[in-house]
Amino acid sequence: MDFRPRSVSSRLLAGLNSYPVVFLNGPRQAGKSTLARMLAEHQFPATYITFDNATQMAAAAAAPRSFVLERSGNLILDEIQLVPQLFRVLKEAVDEQRFRARGAESPTRFLLTGSADIMVVPELADALVGRMAVQTLYPYSVCEYLGRNPTFLDRLFENRFGSLRIEEFLRVDAALSCATFPTVAGKPQAEQAIWFESYLSTIIQRDIRSIAEIEKLTAIPRLLQVLAGRAGSLLNDASIARDVGLNPVTEKSYRTLLNALFLTFEVPPWFRNIGKRIVKSAKGFVTDTSLLCHLLGQQPGQILERRPDLFGHVLENFVATELRKQLSYGSSARLFHFRTGDNREVDFVIEYPDGRLAAVEVKATDQIRSEDFSGIRFFSQIADAAFTCGVILYRGSDVVPFGDNLWAVPLDALWA
């Protein structure tokens, strides 16, 4: 596996310069350990310890205080959620350093990594509240794989698509093939399929058991398949539970666990107190679109021909993951969707902390009509002065203006 620079690196280093503890979480096999090792060799000299090593895990669990407090220098603790006994000791070490902060000695900094969302590890969150920055590393984006700096979000909030020139285009299946986990990025789809089978087995048999008591573990693969089939749709626990054969309360707790392990994620609704009824259900997505295709039993290059009914969902899931990755690189903006009770909708709304809003629609076609902007136009009226730009990403090759602040833009703009 070739190492490609990760776009979160600068933000990660900035966190280490500002906080005594930085927690790098994200899906298993997204490249957290590789990135931590690279930082330890170059920009963040540190002792690297992984708790995937049974001996290290046993030693830390048996004597957590001495394991941490008797070491000097910066520490990288990989897969920290496997040894929750360390969390209170880390708090003790940080507080002791703060007490001695006026000394000349440089404080020890801790880079922690984990394959579970920090909110699922309350011992960690509670122990280090106010002492820790959190950063998420996702699988490769297309920009990372190609070695490019993403400009799409900047263009979106500056309404700067008129100057965009795209000189080379990627097929959708080629984009999916590289925007995935580093181990299989760019590999043949048959090889990816074997890897994803093993990947899911490891998470279900090991990671889920390590953080939760699951009575019906055999329901997890079925739940994943149902969620994959509904990618880009509103989440309805009663309906999903019925398809999986669980009660809605159990289904929701299992779905929350899948989110916590970064297998799936949700995009919440954007709403204001306006006259029309706004749908306030989240939309569900799969964290990696190649994994989504695997769960659907489809090859990305054949979906459009064999299952055109699925292609639009796969394309929307892909755009959701690319936007989420680019937002994680340093933006403070947040990702939403918008829908009213009478089905006026925008696939994605991006909101900056200062209140500015942009809208992104995804169309699986190679031609765009004016009426395709009806959802964005309606949203722009609600957003009023906060609205900066509305874009339809489509499979064509031209950047075309459709009115003030409205653009039809090739999908390739995400990595151009």
C-alpha positions in Angstrom: 0.0 0.0 0.0 1.4 3.4 -1.1 1.1 6.1 1.6 -0.6 9.2 0.3 -0.6 12.5 2.3 -3.8 12.8 4.4 -5.6 16.1 4.3 -6.3 16.1 8.0 -2.6 16.1 9.0 -2.3 19.9 9.4 -5.4 20.1 11.5 -4.2 17.1 13.6 -0.8 18.8 14.2 -2.6 22.1 15.1 -4.6 20.2 17.7 -1.5 18.7 19.2 0.0 22.2 19.5 -3.1 23.4 21.3 -4.3 20.5 23.4 -2.5 18.0 25.7 -4.6 15.2 24.1 -5.9 14.7 20.6 -8.2 11.8 19.7 -8.1 10.6 16.1 -11.0 8.4 15.4 -12.5 7.0 12.3 -13.4 3.7 10.6 -11.1 0.7 11.1 -8.5 0.5 8.2 -9.0 4.2 7.3 -5.3 4.8 7.8 -5.2 6.1 11.4 -2.2 3.9 12.5 -0.2 4.7 9.3 -0.8 8.4 9.7 0.2 8.3 13.4 3.4 6.4 12.6 4.3 8.9 9.9 3.7 11.8 12.2 5.9 10.1 14.9 8.7 9.7 12.4 8.6 13.3 11.2 6.5 16.1 12.7 5.5 14.7 16.1 8.3 12.6 17.7 6.6 10.1 19.9 6.7 6.6 21.2 4.1 4.5 19.3 2.2 1.8 21.1 -0.7 -0.2 19.6 -3.2 -2.2 21.7 -3.8 -4.5 18.8 -0.7 -6.0 20.3 -2.0 -8.4 23.0 1.0 -8.0 25.2 0.8 -4.2 25.3 -2.9 -4.4 25.9 -2.5 -6.8 28.8 0.3 -4.7 30.4 -1.8 -1.5 30.1 -4.9 -3.1 31.6 -2.9 -4.7 34.5 -1.0 -1.6 35.5 -2.4 1.5 33.8 -0.7 4.1 36.0 2.8 2.8 35.5 2.1 2.1 31.9 1.5 5.8 31.3 3.2 7.8 34.1 6.5 6.0 34.0 7.1 7.0 30.3 8.6 10.2 29.1 8.1 12.1 25.9 5.1 12.1 23.6 2.9 9.0 23.4 0.8 7.6 20.6 -1.7 5.1 21.9 -3.4 3.2 19.0 -6.8 1.6 19.5 -7.2 3.2 22.9 -10.8 2.0 23.3 -9.5 -1.5 23.9 -8.0 -0.3 27.3 -10.6 1.9 29.0 -8.5 1.7 32.3 -6.1 4.2 30.8 -8.6 7.1 30.5 -8.5 8.2 34.1 -4.7 7.9 34.2 -4.4 10.1 31.1 -6.5 12.7 32.9 -4.2 12.5 35.9 -1.2 12.9 33.7 -2.6 16.0 32.0 -3.7 17.6 35.2 -0.3 17.0 36.8 1.3 18.7 33.7 -1.0 21.7 34.0 0.0 22.0 37.7 3.6 22.1 36.7 3.0 24.2 33.6 5.3 27.0 34.7 8.3 24.8 34.6 10.7 24.8 31.6 10.1 21.1 30.8 8.0 20.5 27.7 4.7 18.8 28.5 4.0 15.3 27.2 1.3 15.2 24.5 -0.9 12.2 23.8 -2.2 11.2 20.4 -4.9 8.6 20.8 -6.5 6.7 18.0 -9.7 4.6 18.0 -12.1 2.9 15.7 -15.2 4.0 17.6 -16.8 7.4 18.0 -15.8 9.0 21.2 -19.5 9.3 22.3 -19.6 5.5 22.5 -16.7 5.5 24.9 -18.2 7.8 27.7 -15.3 7.0 30.0 -12.9 8.6 27.5 -15.1 11.6 26.8 -15.9 12.2 30.5 -12.3 11.8 31.7 -10.8 14.2 29.1 -13.5 16.8 28.6 -11.9 20.2 28.1 -8.5 18.5 27.7 -8.9 16.9 24.3 -9.4 17.8 20.6 -11.2 15.3 18.3 -10.4 14.7 14.7 -11.9 12.1 12.3 -10.0 10.3 9.5 -12.2 8.8 6.8 -11.1 6.6 3.9 -9.4 8.3 1.0 -11.3 11.0 -0.8 -10.8 11.3 -4.6 -8.7 14.4 -4.0 -6.4 12.5 -1.5 -6.0 9.6 -3.9 -5.1 11.9 -6.8 -2.9 14.1 -4.6 -5.0 17.3 -5.1 -6.2 20.1 -2.8 -10.0 20.2 -2.7 -11.5 23.5 -3.8 -15.2 22.6 -4.2 -16.3 24.0 -0.8 -14.4 27.2 -1.3 -16.0 27.7 -4.8 -19.4 26.8 -3.3 -19.3 29.5 -0.7 -17.7 32.1 -2.9 -20.1 31.3 -5.8 -17.0 30.9 -8.0 -17.9 28.3 -10.6 -17.7 30.5 -13.6 -13.9 30.2 -13.7 -13.9 26.4 -13.2 -12.3 24.4 -16.0 -12.2 20.7 -15.9 -9.6 19.1 -18.1 -10.0 15.5 -17.3 -12.9 13.4 -16.3 -13.2 10.2 -14.2 -15.8 7.5 -14.7 -18.0 7.1 -11.6 -16.8 3.6 -11.0 -13.1 4.8 -11.2 -13.9 7.5 -8.7 -15.5 5.0 -6.3 -12.6 2.6 -6.7 -10.1 5.2 -5.5 -12.3 6.9 -2.9 -12.2 4.1 -0.4 -10.0 2.4 2.2 -6.2 2.8 1.5 -5.6 -1.0 1.5 -7.9 -1.6 -1.5 -8.0 1.9 -3.2 -7.5 1.5 -6.9 -7.5 -2.3 -6.7 -9.7 -4.6 -9.0 -13.2 -5.0 -7.8 -12.9 -8.7 -7.3 -10.0 -8.0 -4.9 -12.0 -5.4 -3.1 -14.9 -7.8 -2.6 -12.7 -10.3 -0.8 -11.3 -7.6 1.4 -14.7 -6.1 2.3 -16.0 -9.6 3.3 -13.1 -10.0 5.8 -13.4 -6.4 6.9 -17.1 -6.8 7.9 -16.4 -10.1 9.6 -13.7 -8.5 11.7 -15.9 -5.6 12.8 -18.9 -7.8 13.6 -17.0 -10.5 15.4 -14.5 -8.2 17.2 -15.2 -4.5 17.3 -18.9 -4.7 18.1 -18.3 -7.3 20.9 -15.6 -5.1 22.4 -17.9 -2.0 22.9 -21.4 -3.4 23.3 -23.5 -6.3 24.6 -25.3 -7.6 21.5 -28.0 -10.2 21.9 -28.7 -10.8 18.3 -25.3 -10.4 16.6 -26.6 -12.3 13.5 -29.0 -9.4 12.8 -26.2 -6.9 12.2 -25.3 -8.1 8.6 -29.0 -8.0 7.7 -29.4 -4.5 9.2 -26.4 -3.3 7.2 -27.9 -4.7 3.9 -31.3 -3.0 4.6 -29.6 0.3 5.4 -27.5 0.0 2.2 -30.7 -0.6 0.2 -32.1 2.7 1.7 -29.0 4.8 1.3 -29.9 8.4 0.8 -33.5 7.8 2.1 -35.2 9.1 5.2 -34.6 6.9 8.2 -37.8 5.2 9.5 -37.0 2.9 12.5 -40.4 1.1 12.4 -40.0 0.2 8.7 -36.3 -0.8 9.0 -37.0 -2.9 12.1 -39.8 -4.7 10.2 -37.5 -5.5 7.3 -34.7 -6.8 9.7 -37.0 -8.7 12.1 -36.2 -6.6 15.2 -38.3 -4.4 17.4 -37.8 -0.7 16.7 -36.0 0.0 20.0 -33.4 -2.7 19.4 -33.1 -1.7 15.7 -32.4 1.9 16.7 -29.8 0.9 19.2 -28.0 -1.4 16.7 -28.1 1.4 14.1 -26.6 3.8 16.6 -23.8 1.2 17.1 -23.1 1.0 13.4 -22.8 4.8 13.3 -20.5 4.7 16.2 -18.2 2.2 14.4 -18.2 4.5 11.3 -19.9 1.9 9.1 -22.9 4.2 8.6 -23.7 7.8 9.2 -26.7 10.2 9.2 -27.2 13.6 7.7 -29.6 15.6 9.9 -32.4 17.9 8.5 -32.0 21.6 8.2 -35.0 23.6 9.3 -36.2 26.9 10.5 -39.5 28.0 12.0 -41.3 28.6 8.7 -44.9 28.1 7.7 -44.5 24.9 5.7 -44.1 21.7 7.5 -40.5 20.5 7.4 -39.5 16.9 7.5 -37.3 16.4 10.6 -36.0 12.9 9.9 -32.3 12.3 9.2 -31.2 10.6 6.0 -29.0 7.5 6.2 -25.8 6.7 4.3 -23.0 4.1 4.3 -19.5 5.6 5.1 -17.8 4.0 2.1 -19.5 3.8 -1.2 -17.5 0.8 -2.4 -18.6 -0.9 0.7 -22.2 0.1 -0.1 -21.9 -1.5 -3.5 -20.5 -4.7 -1.9 -23.5 -4.8 0.5 -25.8 -4.4 -2.5 -24.0 -7.2 -4.3 -23.2 -4.9 -7.2 -20.0 -3.8 -9.0 -19.9 0.0 -9.4 -19.1 -0.2 -13.1 -22.2 -2.3 -13.8 -24.9 -0.6 -11.6 -26.1 1.9 -14.2 -26.7 -0.8 -16.7 -27.9 -3.6 -14.5 -29.7 -1.7 -11.7 -30.5 1.8 -12.8 -33.0 2.0 -9.9 -30.0 1.8 -7.5 -27.6 4.1 -9.4 -29.0 7.4 -8.1 -28.8 6.2 -4.5 -25.2 5.1 -5.0 -24.3 8.4 -6.6 -25.9 10.4 -3.8 -24.2 8.3 -1.2 -20.8 8.9 -2.9 -21.4 12.7 -2.9 -22.4 12.6 0.7 -19.2 10.8 1.7 -17.0 13.2 -0.4 -18.6 16.2 1.1 -18.2 14.8 4.6 -14.5 14.0 4.0 -13.8 17.5 2.7 -15.6 19.1 5.6 -13.4 17.1 8.0 -10.2 18.7 6.5 -10.6 21.9 8.4 -14.0 23.5 7.7 -16.3 24.3 10.6 -19.3 24.0 8.3 -22.0 21.4 8.8 -23.8 19.1 6.5 -27.6 18.8 6.4 -30.5 17.9 4.0 -33.7 19.8 3.4 -37.2 18.5 2.8 -40.7 19.8 3.3 -43.9 17.8 3.8 -45.0 18.4 0.2 -41.6 16.9 -1.0 -39.7 20.0 -1.9 -36.2 19.0 -1.2 -32.5 19.6 -1.5 -30.1 16.6 -1.2 -27.5 18.5 0.8 -27.4 21.9 2.6 -24.0 23.1 3.9 -24.2 25.7 6.7 -21.2 27.8 7.9 -21.0 29.0 11.5 -21.7 32.5 10.4 -25.1 31.3 9.0 -24.2 31.3 5.3 -26.0 28.5 3.4 -25.3 26.6 0.2 -27.3 23.9 -1.5 -26.1 20.8 -3.5 -28.3 18.5 -5.5 -27.1 15.3 -7.2 -28.5 14.1 -10.5 -27.6 10.8 -12.2 -28.2 12.3 -15.6 -26.0 13.9 -18.2 -28.4 16.8 -19.0 -30.0 19.4 -16.6 -33.2 21.3 -17.1 -34.3 24.5 -15.4 -37.0 22.7 -13.5 -34.3 20.5 -11.9 -33.5 23.6 -9.8 -37.0 23.9 -8.3 -36.0 22.5 -4.9 -32.9 24.8 -4.7 -34.9 27.8 -5.7 -37.5 27.1 -3.0 -34.7 26.7 -0.5 -33.0 29.9 -1.5 -36.3 31.8 -0.8 -36.3 30.4 2.7 -32.6 31.0 3.3 -33.0 34.6 1.9 -29.8 36.6 2.3 -27.9 33.7 3.9 -28.1 31.8 0.5 -24.7 31.9 -1.3 -24.9 29.4 -4.1 -26.9 26.4 -5.4 -25.3 23.6 -7.4 -26.5 20.5 -9.2 -23.8 18.0 -9.6 -24.4 15.9 -12.7 -22.7 13.5 -15.1 -22.2 16.0 -17.9 -19.0 17.8 -18.8 -20.0 21.5 -18.9 -20.3 24.2 -16.2 -23.5 26.0 -17.0 -25.1 28.9 -15.1 -28.9 28.6 -14.5 -29.6 32.0 -13.0 -28.2 34.1 -10.2 -26.0 31.9 -7.9 -27.3 28.7 -9.6 -25.0 26.3 -11.5 -25.0 22.9 -13.2 -21.6 21.5 -12.5 -19.9 18.2 -13.5 -19.5 15.7 -10.7 -15.7 16.0 -11.3 -15.8 19.5 -9.7 -15.6 17.6 -6.3 -11.9 16.8 -7.1 -11.0 19.3 -9.9 
